[in-house]
């Protein structure tokens, strides 16, 4: 178990179930030095963060979000840390982009399924969202897309497809689905408020023979670092990506990428403590509200 976890998702993410307070409680109980709530595409839950932080003032936390961006070589997840603790006018257009994208993507899924003769209009998608998403998140974010596993189970149960493999083929056949926001609409705004941008879970995108693409993203995104200690990565991967960071003077981070209140997975990754110390030379660790 590590002494920090800088990649955590809560019920404010479209695909997660933990509450903010559960992470603060786990950090308090397990003497974790620092956490970061990094919900997908949003900081809508930071009212909950401040409330939990007031209850657990011993728990250090960085402010952040996981933002997915589109570029010339695909779509990539970025863990953005050291974001403002209070709502920022500079970031308001970014949150609007992602709120609009989530609703537009969800609508596109409904349009595609209806075009194939399946009964899944916007109202039915909202009904499905309400089976697992809290009302407070829907009130803020609207009728968004549905998490992968919930959508797949629904499609199989209702006869849209036969099994998981068929669902992936169905999903891949969708047309006119909006891309994530462009990197150059997001990254400059994050940088202007002092945000630290790290390429998330690099093992999902890159192997050792894909150095050229990693070099391209480092320059394109003006990366501050890499999540070299993601929970999915073994010791050899951690060593490789930390070596890359050392070569280019980048920060390294570590996180569990946890989406549910599973204590056995919290802060489980191979990133050493001194990586956190390096990161905190450039980022603010908050305590309390």
C-alpha positions in Angstrom: 0.0 0.0 0.0 1.2 3.5 -0.9 1.0 6.5 1.3 -0.9 8.5 -1.3 -3.5 8.0 -4.0 -3.8 10.7 -6.7 -6.4 9.2 -9.0 -9.8 8.6 -7.5 -13.3 8.7 -8.9 -16.5 9.4 -7.1 -20.3 9.3 -7.8 -19.7 12.7 -9.6 -18.0 10.7 -12.4 -20.5 9.1 -14.8 -19.1 5.6 -14.1 -18.2 5.6 -10.4 -20.0 4.8 -7.1 -17.8 6.0 -4.2 -18.7 9.1 -2.2 -16.1 11.7 -1.6 -16.3 11.2 2.1 -15.6 7.5 1.8 -12.1 8.3 0.3 -11.4 10.8 3.1 -12.4 8.3 5.7 -10.2 5.6 4.1 -7.3 8.0 4.0 -7.8 8.9 7.6 -8.1 5.3 8.8 -5.1 4.1 6.8 -2.8 7.1 7.5 -2.6 8.1 3.8 -0.7 11.3 3.3 -2.5 12.7 0.3 -5.4 12.0 -2.0 -6.8 13.6 -5.1 -10.4 13.4 -6.3 -10.0 13.3 -10.1 -13.5 12.8 -11.4 -14.0 12.4 -15.2 -14.5 15.7 -17.0 -15.6 17.7 -13.9 -15.0 19.2 -10.6 -18.7 19.3 -9.8 -18.1 17.4 -6.5 -15.8 19.9 -4.9 -18.5 21.1 -2.5 -18.4 17.5 -1.2 -14.6 17.6 -1.1 -14.6 20.7 1.1 -17.2 19.2 3.4 -15.3 16.0 3.8 -12.0 17.9 4.3 -13.6 19.8 7.1 -14.6 16.5 8.8 -11.1 15.0 8.2 -8.6 17.9 8.5 -5.7 15.5 8.9 -6.1 14.2 5.4 -4.1 16.1 2.8 -5.7 16.5 -0.7 -4.8 18.0 -4.1 -7.5 19.4 -6.3 -7.9 17.9 -9.7 -9.9 16.2 -12.4 -9.3 13.6 -15.1 -9.8 15.2 -18.5 -10.0 13.3 -21.7 -8.9 15.2 -24.8 -8.8 14.6 -28.6 -5.8 15.1 -30.7 -4.3 14.1 -34.1 -3.3 10.6 -32.8 -6.4 9.7 -30.8 -8.0 10.4 -27.4 -6.0 10.5 -24.1 -6.8 10.8 -20.5 -5.0 13.4 -18.5 -4.8 13.6 -14.7 -4.8 17.3 -14.0 -3.7 18.3 -10.4 -3.2 21.5 -8.5 -6.4 23.0 -9.9 -8.1 25.8 -7.9 -10.0 24.7 -4.8 -12.8 27.2 -5.5 -14.7 27.7 -8.8 -12.5 29.5 -11.3 -13.8 31.8 -14.1 -10.8 30.7 -16.2 -11.9 27.0 -16.1 -15.7 27.6 -16.5 -15.5 27.3 -20.3 -13.7 23.9 -19.9 -16.4 22.5 -17.6 -19.0 23.8 -20.1 -17.2 21.9 -22.9 -17.3 18.7 -21.0 -20.9 19.0 -19.7 -22.0 19.6 -23.3 -19.9 16.8 -24.6 -21.3 14.3 -22.1 -24.9 15.2 -23.0 -24.1 15.2 -26.7 -22.4 11.8 -26.6 -25.3 10.3 -24.6 -27.8 11.7 -27.2 -25.7 10.3 -30.1 -25.9 6.9 -28.5 -29.7 7.1 -28.3 -29.9 8.3 -31.8 -27.8 5.4 -33.1 -29.7 2.8 -31.2 -33.1 4.2 -32.3 -31.9 4.2 -35.9 -31.2 0.5 -35.6 -34.8 -0.1 -34.3 -34.0 -0.3 -30.6 -36.2 1.5 -28.0 -33.6 3.7 -26.3 -34.5 7.3 -26.7 -33.3 10.1 -24.5 -36.0 9.5 -21.9 -35.1 5.8 -21.6 -31.4 6.7 -21.3 -32.3 9.0 -18.4 -34.3 6.3 -16.8 -31.3 4.0 -17.0 -29.0 6.7 -15.6 -31.3 7.1 -12.6 -30.8 3.4 -11.7 -27.2 4.1 -10.5 -26.4 7.9 -10.6 -27.3 10.1 -7.7 -30.0 12.8 -8.4 -27.6 15.6 -7.4 -25.2 14.6 -10.2 -27.9 14.4 -12.8 -29.3 17.7 -11.7 -25.9 19.4 -12.5 -24.7 17.3 -15.4 -28.0 16.5 -17.1 -28.8 13.5 -19.3 -25.3 12.2 -20.0 -23.9 9.0 -21.4 -24.1 5.7 -19.4 -21.2 3.8 -17.9 -19.9 1.0 -20.2 -20.9 -2.0 -18.1 -24.3 -0.8 -17.3 -25.0 0.0 -20.9 -23.7 -3.4 -22.0 -25.8 -5.3 -19.5 -28.9 -3.3 -20.6 -28.3 -3.9 -24.3 -27.9 -7.7 -23.8 -30.9 -7.9 -21.4 -33.1 -6.1 -23.9 -32.0 -8.0 -27.0 -30.0 -5.3 -28.7 -27.0 -7.7 -28.9 -26.1 -11.2 -27.9 -23.1 -10.9 -25.7 -20.2 -8.6 -24.7 -18.4 -9.1 -28.0 -21.5 -8.3 -30.0 -22.0 -5.2 -27.8 -18.5 -3.9 -28.6 -19.2 -4.4 -32.3 -22.5 -2.5 -31.9 -20.9 0.3 -30.1 -18.1 0.6 -32.7 -20.7 0.9 -35.4 -22.1 4.2 -34.1 -21.9 7.1 -36.4 -21.8 10.9 -35.8 -20.5 10.5 -32.3 -18.8 13.7 -31.0 -15.1 13.6 -30.3 -13.9 14.6 -26.9 -12.9 18.3 -26.5 -9.8 19.2 -28.5 -6.5 19.3 -26.5 -5.9 22.9 -27.4 -9.3 24.0 -26.0 -8.4 22.4 -22.6 -4.7 22.4 -21.9 -4.0 26.1 -22.1 -6.8 26.8 -19.6 -5.5 24.2 -17.2 -2.0 25.7 -17.5 -3.2 29.2 -16.9 -4.5 28.3 -13.4 -1.3 26.5 -12.5 -2.6 23.0 -13.2 -0.1 20.1 -13.5 -0.9 17.8 -16.4 0.1 14.1 -16.2 -0.6 11.5 -18.9 -2.9 9.0 -17.1 -2.3 5.2 -17.1 0.3 5.2 -19.8 0.3 1.4 -20.0 -3.0 1.6 -21.8 -1.5 3.6 -24.7 2.2 2.8 -24.8 4.6 -0.1 -24.8 8.3 0.2 -25.0 8.3 0.1 -28.8 5.9 3.1 -28.9 8.4 5.8 -27.8 7.7 8.0 -30.8 4.1 8.5 -29.9 5.0 9.2 -26.2 7.5 11.8 -27.4 4.8 13.4 -29.6 2.3 13.6 -26.7 4.9 14.9 -24.3 5.4 17.9 -26.6 1.9 18.3 -27.9 0.3 18.3 -24.4 3.2 20.2 -22.8 3.2 17.4 -20.2 4.4 18.1 -16.7 4.6 14.4 -15.9 3.3 10.9 -16.3 1.2 8.6 -14.0 4.1 6.2 -13.9 2.7 4.3 -10.9 -0.8 3.5 -12.0 -2.4 0.5 -10.3 -2.5 -1.5 -13.5 1.2 -1.4 -14.0 3.8 -3.9 -12.9 7.3 -3.2 -11.6 8.9 -3.3 -15.0 6.3 -0.8 -16.4 6.8 1.5 -13.5 10.6 1.4 -14.0 10.3 2.1 -17.7 7.9 5.1 -17.4 9.8 6.5 -14.4 13.0 6.3 -16.5 11.2 8.2 -19.2 10.3 10.9 -16.7 13.8 11.1 -15.5 15.1 11.5 -19.0 12.9 14.5 -19.7 12.7 16.1 -16.3 9.0 15.1 -15.8 7.1 14.5 -12.6 5.8 11.1 -11.7 2.5 10.2 -10.0 0.7 7.2 -8.7 -2.9 6.3 -8.1 -5.4 3.4 -7.9 -7.9 4.8 -10.4 -10.5 3.5 -7.9 -14.2 3.8 -8.9 -15.9 2.1 -6.0 -15.5 2.1 -2.2 -13.2 -1.0 -2.1 -10.8 -0.5 0.8 -8.5 -3.3 -0.5 -7.8 -1.4 -3.7 -7.4 2.1 -2.2 -3.8 3.4 -2.5 -2.7 0.2 -4.1 0.1 1.0 -6.6 3.9 0.8 -6.8 4.8 4.5 -6.8 7.3 5.4 -4.0 6.7 8.1 -1.5 9.4 10.4 -2.8 7.5 10.9 -6.0 4.8 12.7 -4.0 7.5 14.9 -2.4 8.7 15.9 -5.8 5.2 16.7 -6.9 4.5 18.8 -3.8 7.4 21.1 -4.7 5.0 22.4 -7.4 1.6 21.6 -6.1 -0.4 22.7 -3.0 -1.5 20.1 -0.5 -4.6 21.3 1.2 -6.0 20.4 4.6 -9.4 21.2 5.8 -12.0 23.3 4.1 
